[in-house]
Amino acid sequence: MIRKTIATAAALLATTVAGYAADLPVKVLSPAPIWSWTGFYGGVHVGAGWGTTESTLTGASAPGLGAIAFTFPFSQNSRSGILGGVQAGYNWQSGWAVFGVQGDFAGADIKGTTPCVVILSCTTTSHWLATVSGRLGAVVLDRGLVYAKGGVAWLNSTHAVSAPALLGGGGGLTQITSADSTAFGWLVGFGTEWMITKNWTAFVEYNYIEFEKKNEAFNIAFAGAPAFTINADLKNKLSVAKAGVNYKFDWGR
């Protein structure tokens, strides 16, 4: 009799619990976010640039006198400054590997002045920098990316030469000639990027850029003297350190 009573109570309890459980709301667990680097992205960056400009005189010409060719090391100008701009690109992830292509454009104020040929002063000011590069990266710690990059670059600069103004009857320095130049070169770099959310990332990066030697003509004219032209080979080298953020779109997924 006791055993039958216990069995009946147990069956009643089980039925009650099952019925109560059936009435409880079902909670659906959201899946963990999937950290994918695949897709188009765009963003902004700020940073610093520093480097050198090597100048070598290669010849001179004047009306009625023809051209004279020669080689004379003129100056090596160290310069530094700031830059800031935008970037856009596309990444494709396969397992731990991430392949990408990116374009950057930055306005710059990277400037330096150095003495040249005793009494003269040579100044180089870089105004903008553009790059196109490929990237190869590896995913680390689930949401991180370390990468190397390589590509091409364009740098726009103004090269100016000044002389003591007393040569013209004044004081201080006065610019006697200048030339604008856009140089083409190659770059290598590396960086790391972190996925803050599935769409927002932050990065830090270093690039070394070396530009081809380019010959420019500098026209010079002093009061009371015939005008003449000096030709010079200019070679720029630039290092850039920058940090920025990107927004990743889902178009390419």
C-alpha positions, 0 to 999 in steps of 0.5 A: 500500500505504501509503495503504491502511494509513493508511486502515485505521488511520484507520477503526479509530481512528474506530470505537474513539472512537465506541464509547468515546463511546457508553459515556460517561454523558450529563450533562443540563444543568439549566436556569437558574432562571426569575426570576418575580414572579408568585405569593402572598407573605408576610413581615415588616418593621421600620422607623421612623415620624415625623410630626406631629399638628395639634390645633385646638379647635373647641368646649366644652360643660358640663352646664347651660351648653350648647355653645359653638363656636369655633376655636382652634389648640391644638398641633402635635406632632412625633413619631417611633419604631419599628414592626414587623409583617407583610405579604402580597400577590399579584404578577402579572408580564407581561414587564417589568411587575409588578402587585400588591396588598398588605396590611400590619399593624404594631405601633408606638411612635411618640410625641411630646410638645409644650407646648400653651396655655402650661402644658399638655403634649400627647402623641400615641402611635401604637399600630398602622398598617394599610394596603392598597395597589396596586403597579406595578413594573418588573423591572430587572437580571433579579432586581430590582424597582422599584415605586410604590404607592398605597392607604389606611391606618388609624392608631390613636393616643392623644392625651393632655393633661397639666397641672402636678400642683401644680394638684392639690397635687403636683409634675410632670405629671398627665394630665387627659384623653385620647382614643383615635382611629383615623384613615383616610387615603391613602398613596403610596410607592416601594421596591425589592425583590431576588429572593435565590432564586426564593422569597425576596426582600428589600426597602426602602420609603418611604411618606408617609401623610396622614390625614383630620381627625377630631373627638374629645371630651376629657372633663375633670374637676378636683376640686371643679369641674364636668366639661366636654368639649372638642372638637378636630380632629386631623390626622395626617401620617406618614412610614414607612421600612422594610425586610423580607423576603418568602417567595413561594409558587408557588400563583398560578403 
